């Protein structure tokens, strides 16, 4: 398996260890840019990126009572910090891809060392990302593993969260996700305040059918950008490395026009489900006026981001899910299965 791997039709880039292509029978089911250079200048929506050093939002862009002090983070989603800051891991160059064999399959590995103080976070940490691909019962399977360790001696502890931020569109000929059939593994969500940060309560998402029941995305509704909770006991029971836990099906997507299907599983206790209301990519033209990238707007894709609870690094009662000390290993695993009928 290489950075561009025809058999399983994946393309990965070293910037952000990101997923550029996820092709099923010639259809790329992830929103992408055609050239690696464009990801450095036009990827304000985190296309395919490995998100870190933390995921999602941290209230008021501050970490309190960590190493007996407080840390100021980049408030890139005022007043909060989002997806690791202004230049989170999705904007960084990873080492790799390096060929590897993992869990009996050919794969590739990316590595990134995040220095103490990067984006305001304490401690030097090392992140590994493994991608392995294959076929199971006619379905294309992509397995993703994350591992993070505190390798510096600058502090006793830090906080970590890693996920992937691909946007899926199972009707690639359409500019939007309208008509996508969705099932979710839970209706429980983290209740949010006006700045999209959890209040601490777990509630049910309104106007959705029961878990594992199908619903259809319309042109504008339902509009979803919430953290769905698979394990409501996670603050007390979630191990730092979830990879040995059983996989749970977070979401399934399909579209009747294309016959394409996607199933997303993870060992993580929660996931952000985002229908892309804020998605915006402007048209990009070459110097001679040729269109390199066509403009894409709201609801162009669906992001499914397996994770710990939103703002777990900022809430002391949830911090055990993401606090990494010397000798600890933070880990997570997700599996994507896609096929065409």
Number of C-alpha atoms within 10 A of each C-alpha: 22 18 21 15 14 11 12 20 17 21 17 24 22 21 22 27 31 26 24 26 23 22 19 19 11 8 18 19 23 23 20 22 19 11 12 14 10 14 23 13 8 16 17 12 15 22 25 28 28 26 26 24 24 27 30 26 27 29 24 18 23 20 22 14 12 19 12 8 8 12 15 14 23 22 19 16 18 12 15 21 25 24 25 30 29 16 14 23 28 29 24 18 16 22 16 18 22 14 16 15 14 14 8 7 14 15 24 21 24 24 21 20 19 23 17 19 13 17 19 17 24 23 22 19 22 15 22 18 24 22 29 23 23 17 14 9 7 11 17 22 20 20 19 20 20 23 20 24 21 28 18 17 12 13 15 15 18 23 24 27 28 29 28 26 24 26 26 24 28 32 24 20 10 13 15 24 25 20 18 22 19 18 21 22 18 21 19 20 23 24 18 17 10 7 13 19 20 23 12 16 9 16 14 15 18 10 8 14 14 15 13 16 13 15 17 17 17 15 13 13 11 14 15 14 17 21 30 30 27 21 16 17 10 18 19 11 12 19 20 18 20 18 19 11 14 12 16 16 20 28 20 20 22 23 21 13 13 15 12 22 22 22 18 21 20 27 23 30 24 25 24 25 20 20 26 21 16 13 18 16 18 11 12 15 12 9 7 6 8 9 12 14 18 11 12 16 15 17 25 24 28 26 21 22 27 29 28 32 32 28 26 27 28 21 18 15 12 20 19 19 26 26 20 22 17 14 8 15 15 24 25 26 25 25 20 18 20 23 19 17 7
